[in-house]
Amino acid sequence: MGRASDWLREERRKTLGDWVAFCLACGHAQRYFTETETDVPAACPQCGGEIRSRCPSCSARVSSMFAVECEDCGAELRPPVQFGATIRKPPKKG
């Protein structure tokens, strides 16, 4: 990614939050700051499903709403398909 996209990503994180929590059932997502992690609900406010804000394998925080694998250890954060649609397209091969 270019410098402009890096700048935009950093500005968004400064404004909306550094980290992400999402519902495994309905996909509801919210950004949060490190100091407000305790305010992230354990259950989804929309459907009551499990909210995940950290990797279940290594406890690393999640930085993208569209993450399906942990950036640190590669473990699955959630299934790559929700409601019949792929959450993140696979990278194009060279």
C-alpha positions in Angstrom: 0.0 0.0 0.0 1.1 3.5 -0.6 1.9 6.3 1.8 -1.6 7.9 1.3 -3.4 4.7 2.4 -1.1 4.3 5.4 -1.8 7.9 6.4 -5.6 7.4 6.0 -5.4 4.2 8.1 -3.6 6.0 10.9 -6.0 8.9 10.9 -9.0 6.6 11.1 -7.5 4.7 14.0 -6.7 7.9 15.9 -10.4 9.0 15.4 -12.4 5.8 15.7 -10.1 3.5 17.7 -7.0 1.4 17.2 -8.6 -2.0 17.6 -11.7 -3.9 16.4 -14.3 -6.2 18.0 -16.8 -8.1 15.9 -19.7 -10.5 16.5 -19.2 -14.0 15.3 -22.9 -14.5 14.6 -24.1 -11.3 12.8 -20.9 -9.5 11.9 -21.6 -6.3 14.0 -18.3 -4.5 14.5 -17.0 -1.7 16.5 -13.6 0.0 16.9 -12.2 0.8 20.3 -9.1 2.3 21.9 -6.7 0.4 24.1 -7.9 2.2 27.2 -11.6 1.5 26.5 -11.2 -2.3 25.9 -13.1 -3.0 29.1 -16.1 -1.3 27.6 -16.3 -3.8 24.7 -19.4 -6.0 25.5 -19.0 -9.7 25.7 -22.3 -10.2 23.8 -23.4 -8.5 20.7 -25.9 -5.6 21.3 -27.8 -6.6 18.1 -28.1 -10.4 18.3 -26.6 -11.5 21.6 -23.8 -13.5 19.8 -20.2 -13.7 21.0 -18.1 -10.6 20.5 -14.4 -11.3 19.6 -11.8 -8.6 20.2 -8.7 -10.9 20.5 -7.3 -13.9 18.8 -8.5 -17.1 20.6 -5.1 -18.7 20.2 -2.6 -15.9 21.1 -4.7 -13.1 22.5 -3.4 -10.6 20.0 -5.8 -7.7 19.3 -7.6 -7.4 16.0 -6.9 -4.4 13.8 -9.2 -4.9 10.8 -13.0 -5.4 10.7 -12.4 -7.7 7.8 -9.8 -10.0 9.4 -10.4 -13.7 9.2 -6.9 -14.7 10.4 -4.7 -13.4 13.2 -2.0 -11.2 12.0 0.4 -12.5 14.7 -0.1 -16.3 14.7 -2.3 -17.0 11.6 -5.1 -18.7 13.6 -8.6 -18.4 12.4 -10.4 -15.5 14.0 -13.8 -16.3 12.4 -15.0 -18.3 9.4 -14.1 -16.5 6.1 -17.7 -16.6 4.8 -20.7 -15.0 6.4 -24.2 -15.0 5.1 -22.9 -16.8 1.9 -20.4 -14.0 1.1 -16.6 -14.1 1.4 -15.5 -11.6 4.1 -12.2 -10.9 2.5 -11.2 -11.7 -1.1 -8.1 -13.9 -1.3 -5.0 -11.9 -2.5 -4.3 -11.9 -6.2 -1.5 -14.3 -7.2 1.4 -12.7 -9.0 
